[in-house]
Each structure stands twice: as C-alpha cells, then as structure tokens.
Amino acid sequence: MSFVPGHDVFGEGDRLALVCHGILGSRQNWRGFVRRLSADLPGWRLVTVDHRNHGDSRGATGPHTVAACADDLARLGDHLGATPEVVVGHSFGGKVALAYAERHGAELEQVWVLDASPETWSADDAATNQVSRVIAALDTVPQPLERRDAVVGHLTTLGFSTGLARWMTTNLRRTPAGFTWRFDLPSVREMMASYYETDLWLAIEAPRVGPEVHVVHAERSERWRPEVLHRLAHPPSGAPSHLHTLPDAGHWLHVDAPDALRSLLVAGWAD
C-alpha cells in the first residue's frame, strides 16, 4: 500500500487546503492555529500534515527529499478524494509547498510560503545554520529518556536557548521503554540536505496562468538575505507572485502574530 502521511482534518467543506509544518516538528504545531483559521473559512477542509518520518507519518521509504514530501501530498489528496486548491507551508514545509506546485500544481490556485526562502544554501551556511546545529545536538541525546525535561538540561548545556529546548520536548513520544523522538533523525538529515540544495525560484518566477504564490516574510526573522527579499518584491512580468511582510513577527509567525497571519490568509483566499 502506498505511503499516506498522517493528518488531521478541520472543517467539512468541499474545497481542500493542506498545511505543512517545518522540519523537526509535526502537525500538532499548527493544530490550534488551523482550528481557528477553519472557523473563518466555511466551505473548506483544512488538513494539517505530518511530513514523512515525522509525527505519525512513519514508515516512508527513501529517498527523503523535498520532492518526495511533495509527492506525499499528492497521495494524501488522492486518499482524501480531492485535489488541493491551496497548499500552505512553514519553513521546510514552504519549500515542500513550492515543490508541490511544480510537480502537481495543475489545479492548484494558491501556494503560501511562510518564512522560507526558495534559494539554495552554501555548504558553509548550511553547516552553521541553527537547524543543522540542533540536529547534530539531538544525536547526543540518549534515548529512551525517563523524563521529558531531561532534554531541556541537555540542550541548554550545549548552548541552546531554554525556549528551543522546551519546544523540543513537544517532539517526544511516550513508549513503554521511555520517551523517544517523534521523528527519525537519519531521515531528517537527508531531508535537510535536500532542502539546502533545492532551488525553487522557478516555481515563483516562471510566467504562468496559475497558481499564485504568496511568500510571507516574518519581519524579525533572521533567515532572509536583503537581495532575496528584493528579488521577491520584484517578480518578472507574468509571474503571479506576491511578497508580504508580517510586522513584529519572528520565524514562528503563527505563534508571534497569529491574528495578523490568519487575517492575511483569509483575505488572500477570498480574492
């Protein structure tokens, strides 16, 4: 049987939208936000998705790439009996949304890329990126753990913030032997390597009839180069792409500015 990612459905409408989390996360990260968003969008089914080998999406075979995650979304649409009209992705999920548009976007109306750049990363930038450092640190966390909070002490000792360390405790699952990660680290490393090397500018800049691409830049996020923002703000003629800046929001924009983000999405979908 083909792999179908874990998911939750909000709303009972005929129109389908998929919402994708970032690396090392799960669909639980977006549950509260999407539940409120669903109340503003009658007529839609909003589906939060666990990427392969994250959360409840266990057993996917490799290669574990951005493109493979996009193909997972297509299989999920088949499973749900509908073709997505909108795909929303945060961080790693933003590139997955763009890859879906490239590979399966014939009937897609909109893509929303939340605080994710379409560019490739240099080897030096990838190696020093916080996500890469977190993944390396997680390899040193002994498992299974007797207590969730053991992760906090371990990661803060390695120099990570208490906030990040506490967020990582949400990515633990209880097993009879103790707490273990809700993701598969070897798969995560492969997926991040694909994220760093995947160029998706064409999905944004190619002239086309559709879908529209909306890139949301979190104003306080440190993940953007000025030249990338300038390029996004001036798309080529015929490319239906739009850059939005969410004031006073960091990378976790659905936590920092949930009302502003929800209003932006609702207004965009209603256009």
LINWO-V60781 format. One record per residue. RES is the residue in one small letter. SS is DSSP state (a for helix, b for strand, c for the rest). Layout:
res=(RES;RES)
ss=(SS;SS)
//
This chain:
res=(m;s;f;v;p;g;h;d;v;f;g;e;g;d;r;l;a;l;v;c;h;g;i;l;g;s;r;q;n;w;r;g;f;v;r;r;l;s;a;d;l;p;g;w;r;l;v;t;v;d;h;r;n;h;g;d;s;r;g;a;t;g;p;h;t;v;a;a;c;a;d;d;l;a;r;l;g;d;h;l;g;a;t;p;e;v;v;v;g;h;s;f;g;g;k;v;a;l;a;y;a;e;r;h;g;a;e;l;e;q;v;w;v;l;d;a;s;p;e;t;w;s;a;d;d;a;a;t;n;q;v;s;r;v;i;a;a;l;d;t;v;p;q;p;l;e;r;r;d;a;v;v;g;h;l;t;t;l;g;f;s;t;g;l;a;r;w;m;t;t;n;l;r;r;t;p;a;g;f;t;w;r;f;d;l;p;s;v;r;e;m;m;a;s;y;y;e;t;d;l;w;l;a;i;e;a;p;r;v;g;p;e;v;h;v;v;h;a;e;r;s;e;r;w;r;p;e;v;l;h;r;l;a;h;p;p;s;g;a;p;s;h;l;h;t;l;p;d;a;g;h;w;l;h;v;d;a;p;d;a;l;r;s;l;l;v;a;g;w;a;d)
ss=(c;c;c;c;c;c;b;b;b;b;c;c;c;c;b;b;b;b;b;b;c;c;c;c;c;c;a;a;a;a;a;a;a;a;a;a;a;a;a;c;c;c;c;b;b;b;b;b;b;c;c;c;c;b;c;c;c;c;c;c;c;c;c;c;c;a;a;a;a;a;a;a;a;a;a;a;a;a;a;a;c;c;c;c;c;b;b;b;b;b;c;a;a;a;a;a;a;a;a;a;a;a;a;a;a;a;a;c;c;b;b;b;b;b;c;c;c;c;c;c;c;c;a;a;a;a;a;a;c;a;a;a;a;a;a;a;a;a;c;c;c;c;c;c;b;c;c;c;c;a;a;a;a;a;a;a;a;c;c;c;c;a;a;a;a;a;a;a;a;c;c;b;b;b;b;c;c;b;b;b;b;c;b;c;a;a;a;a;a;a;a;a;a;a;a;a;a;c;c;c;a;a;a;a;a;c;c;c;c;c;c;b;b;b;b;b;b;b;c;c;c;c;c;c;c;a;a;a;a;a;a;a;a;c;c;c;c;c;c;c;b;b;b;b;b;b;c;c;c;c;c;c;a;a;a;a;c;a;a;a;a;a;a;a;a;a;a;a;a;a;c)
//
